[in-house]
Amino acid sequence: MLFYSLNKKSPSVNFREAAITGQAPDKGLYFPERIPQLSEEFLKTFKSKSKGEIAYEVIAPFVGDTIPEAELRRICDETVNFDFPLKKINDSTYSLELFHGPTLAFKDVGARFMSRCLGYFSKGSDKKATVLVATSGDTGSAVANGFLGVEGVDVVILYPSGKVSKIQELQLTTLGKNITALEVQGTFDDCQTMVKQAFADETLNKQLSLTSANSINVARWLPQQFYYFYALQQWKESTRPVISVPSGNFGNICAGLVAYVAGAPINHFVAACNANDIFTNYIETEKLVPKTAVPTISNAMDVGNPSNLIRLLELFGNNHDKIKEVISNCSVSDELTAETIKEVYKTEKYLLEPHGAVAYYGFQQYLKKYPNKKGIILETAHPVKFDDVVKKIINENVEIPKSMEYLFKLEKKSIKIKPHFDQLKEFLMSAAVVK
Ligand SMILES: *Cc1c(COP(=O)(O)O)cnc(C)c1O
């Protein structure tokens, strides 16, 4: 299987090359040359297969011969070795809880898969890879955790000081080993700008082999298909589910759409967004127009120029009618998000966090039009990851899961830097000299 650049000005590459470089030399996103169709045999039998087996069968055609079968099976088993329960909220709505992984967010799946692939690819190479990532919270913790102890790979995370939740900060700053947290006295946008500058800097790239770990990387994007099958495995209703996905950079929903195009029995998708409504705008005008991101309480979806939308268009051959048939859109305000959290907690005794609440509200809007449908919302993080927001809405503390209690005993270690590229460069250069 080859991957081509969506800018069409770079040669096609295999999975290994696409995973190592992240982005094509022409700055395009890599896209698989075809979407392998699921066999009838698979569709008949996947409900009784293990999570690892499903993962392997789904991803193997994309990986091709770049990772040997036994190794890929091991990577798949390790990637999904936690629970993905489907919980019933009420008669029409279920929640697929994607927060039972080590950092309590769905990004664990992509990060765990990608880190293990890069670990495999870096074997036998004498050059260390440096993964550089800017985070508003969830990405950094999942990437740090996924790469912890992976030989041949160093991870440097930039996060905005004081702008991530307590538990997110602990997840970023207490790991040590090959993980370094840079605490930037600035905003998430500052962090992202500095990372972009690093990728464009010639001297740095001569010294270091820099890799990004965001969802444009196919090794992080494609494994996100796995849990759509785990949802279907647990689905006992007689009609196919509608799946509502809280979307920011559109990596998650785009992976679900790959599974759909491959033949997964899903009825329809809802792309649930916060005030950042680029997709709604596209549905209405057929145009993709980036905007400056506006801050919301579902801040992991504050994206003004969603990178994966271009993949979504490619999946459907830019056919606007087809896209409207498969995906409904919505844009949910902070006020309605908060109201949804409060209401669902009161009436259903189910605690949503802001991103899941956006998906829930989006699905209820869809049900108003199609009252007989049933569906699944993706709950992408544990409420404790956004407890500062949730606490205020429900007027109660959010209980810390037992599995996270150890974090509060660890010591935070970060390097404080100003939001200036020179400081990042100096740090990276000195790290390079040490080696
Ligand atoms: C990253 C994130 C999202 C958005 O996912 P995309 O793949 O960027 O659309 C939604 N919810 C949470 C909790 C996240 O961390």
The ligand as an ORCA input file, in Angstrom:
! r2SCAN-3c Opt
* xyz 0 1
  C      -8.347     15.950     20.549
  C      -9.682     15.845     21.172
  C     -10.871     15.939     20.413
  C     -10.862     16.273     18.936
  O     -10.432     15.207     18.136
  P     -10.012     15.465     16.616
  O      -9.487     14.168     16.149
  O      -8.984     16.545     16.639
  O     -11.248     15.901     15.884
  C     -12.083     15.737     21.047
  N     -12.141     15.473     22.381
  C     -11.034     15.403     23.144
  C     -11.186     15.135     24.600
  C      -9.766     15.572     22.580
  O      -8.674     15.503     23.353
*
